[in-house]
Amino acid sequence: MAFGASENGRKRVTAGVEKFAGIGMTSARTRARMVERLREQGIRDEVVISAMEAVPRHIFVEEALAIRAYEDSPLPIGAGQTISQPYVVARMTELLRAGRDLSRVLEIGTGCGYQTAVLAHVASEVYTVERIASLVAKARNNLRALKVENVRIKHGDGSGELGEDLEVDGIIVTAAATKVPTALLRHLRVGGRMVLPLASRDEDLRGVQRLTVIDKAPDGIREQAYDAVRFVPLLPGLA
Ligand code: SAH
């Protein structure tokens, strides 16, 4: 199945934010505290900081968990999957941007669409792929509620080539693999960058992995490891 429709152009999500402003633990003030914490944790890119400040994370979690939405922890989103912790979302976005403007980015592992919404703030167009149908529907609803319009979602397996004629500046994989999914690099332009959690052994797929940056340089591929993280595994096939 191809990417779903979206409207063109970069759109701010503020329209949706206003609607949810000022409701106690989920207010803009709580989000401002989360952003302060991100700065303390070392996030420096102001474009990423503004995106984290703008996207209401509580919209992406179950109502019962909304009160915990701005804690720095992953939370369940159904189908055995999780929404990443704010620090990891900010860090991956910062590594992906590397201080540059991004026009088109590809995300593998949409989940509930939170990282997607953050990416929609820092890039002109976002393509995102999720293998679990119920999460595709959930992400679509969440992004629609926030009036995010520069995102296209595909129900598909993003562990290999997408069978689409798509070239992007950046790829972010939000599920852990033991090997760089090299087939995906075909979609990355030269000079572009991929960020993903990599495990060195199969056993670590359920444990700690390293955020890894892959740069597609004119003279080949460069790889560098960063923070220790814990993601759900990248799995083949549709569900
Ligand atoms: N980006 C999300 C995190 C989602 S968790 C956030 O903002 O919180 C990782 C997601 O990757 C899960 O929803 C899982 O179903 C999905 N996933 C795992 N393997 C995949 C694959 N091969 N193709 C597409 N999505 C995959």
Residues whose N, C-alpha, C, O or C-beta is under 5 A from the ligand:
A	BS01	SAH	Q81 T82 I83 S84 I108 G109 T110 G111 C112 G113 Y114 Q115 T116 V129 E130 R131 I132 L135 G156 D157 G158 S159 T174 A175 P233 L234 L235 P236
